[in-house]
Amino acid sequence: MQTVKTNVDNLNKKGLSAFQYNMKNVLSKDGNLTRLCAMMVIVFIVMSILKPNLFPTFDSLVSMAFQFPEFGILAIAMMICMLTGGIDLSIIGIANLSSILAAVTMVNFIPEGAGPGQIAIVVLVAVLVAVLTGLVCGFINGIAISAFGIPPILTTLGSMQIFTGIGIIITKGKAIYGFPMGFTLLGAGSVFYIPIPLILFALFIVIFSILLKKTSYGMQLYMMGTNPTAAIYSGINNLKVTVKTYMYSGVLAAFAGLLIASRTNSANAEYGSSYTLQALLVAILGGVNPNGGFGKIAGVVVAVLTLQFLSTGFNMLHISNFFKDFIWGAVLIIVMVTNYISNQRSMKRS
């Protein structure tokens, strides 16, 4: 018994030491954040020089502020799943299914000639339906991964197809449109000239920054991503943390789906097909370790802005969408290789 206790204590110490080293590594990533900020500024300057009459204008910046919160929210969802050492490829499937069910609720339950009060209640119910859908989808992913041991990439790849298929069955492959004005303001409205999507994105940044930095859940999430075995012996319920993380991811995806549906005034099972790659690219570019354990919300935010500047600049330069996909893929591989080399050098120095 004494030998077993000693082994467990040693494992705990190793796990905590790895976690402490990992936290130091996170804090030392400010250099990476600085380089990322410099990259963002350089991209902005280059695009402004190439398109001085279009890119740096107020209208262009406002347009971007309506666009990037959608995949920015999805990038946060991707980030927290990657902190566990997993991934969520189903975020777009969840987003579209959530928006479709919200759209069905609004289209079918708002009677003709309904007053503002009735419309507001139905819109609120539709939003709750979308959030509940995201929670359920995330719960399914989390249980499949933690309770049944299915690898996250396979689980979410399969669930993506399931959620998308359900959306196609409901819509019969067509778009649902014709939403009330109150709902379309969610993705296209402003408060004191500040786009509502940007306000929501900022709200989620604050919420998840607090969750990751100031709560026991954040500590458990980082430690589980660093060393799952040591986390168990430290008293952390990995199943509970994993399920909660994927449920958070589902809720974020649902809100992103609502923003997309509101901005386009329609819901479709095939919207945002490129957002999964962009969300993954943002997370990696923002310094999130694909193996889990560390990453910062600040890095994700700067990466979102950098990618939006690039995307808008490419559109203004009339660069083909096929070529943009090639660029996103190439950048993703380059960043992963660069981060791997940088991490190996840091470990050798340590």
Disulfide bonds with the S-S distance in Angstrom:
none
